[in-house]
Amino acid sequence: MLKTRVLGKTGLEVTEIALGGLFVSRYAADRERGIATIRRALELGINYIDTAPGYLDSEAVIGEALRGWDQPVLLSTKLGYEPQPFEPQNKEFLRRSVENSLRLLGRDQVDILMIHEPDRPDYFDWWTDKENYRGPVSELLEELKERGVCRFIGLGGTTAYPMARIIETGRWDVLLTAFQYSLLWREAEWEVLPAAKRQGMGIIVGAALQQGALAARYDQQVNHGAPWLSLPRRRQFQALYRYLDEIEMPIVEAALRFVISNPDVATVLVGARSPEEIESNVAAVAKGPLPAEVLARLKEIADMVPFRPYGEPYGMPFERES
């Protein structure tokens, strides 16, 4: 039986592990396998699924998988990307995006509606009032929450420092932080997580496996290849691998249990691509938080590279090397 935690001031009880929707889309799976993965997650007790219009056909796959499922499932999606053309400062375009998501998900309401990458102007320039982080998107989200189209509103982003300023406006219920809180990447600890905690926000961690960099061991590339890998990061990976050998723990288990070891985190999203992967991920999280001595040693390893080296690829391309 999966344990649950309260998602901050929303009061929602979410399982400690949740399903991220990107990898059940055609990005990584055919439709049948994506549906099978979602249904297996539900059978194992997972009660929260996160998706976004930008995750290709993820919303449609999730909508199909949930058809006929008679147990409560919490859903979150985000604004952005679809339908095209998309104008982030046009309230009617934003409204159309929400309507399209609801149609694909087969719902009249989503539990959480987020802004996708509100802290990255290279994605969308959401704000007309850039000092106070206000604009048509914040107005629409508040309106939709009041009307019951979404129960709660949130922020979903991948950068660490601008996000903290947005959080501090106090208007948000949920934070999804990705790529900033994992075994080796911990920038969110400096400002983002403390800001969210001060505001009582529910905290969700995505990309705990760094979209593959912590999903497997790459000993050969770390030791002898990967020319894009900086020397400090290379040494850090080597130290991590040595320690995992010492405690005889698979890297995926360590990565997922690390996240749930933080009592301020409500759930960790996993991007499982198959029923077998979700089963393995659930089994790892079911073992519970890591012992204090393991967390202390992992912090020493993380502190070897406290910030990303200059020019480090955003997604570590181990699997894409020949």
Secondary structure, DSSP 8 states (H G I E B T S, - for coil): ---EEE-GGG--EEESEEEESGGGSTTTS-HHHHHHHHHHHHHTT--EEE--TTSTTHHHHHHHHHTT--S--EEEEEE-S-SSS--TT-HHHHHHHHHHHHHHHT-S-EEEEEEESTT-TTT----SBTTTTBSHHHHHHHHHHHHTSEEEEEEEES-SHHHHHHHTTS--SEEEEESSSSSS--GGGTTHHHHHHHTT-EEEEE-TTGGGTTSS--HHHHHH--TTS-HHHHHHHHHHHHHHHHHT--HHHHHHHHHHTSTT--EEEE---SHHHHHHHHHHHTT-S--HHHHHHHHHHHTTS-S--TT--SS--STT--
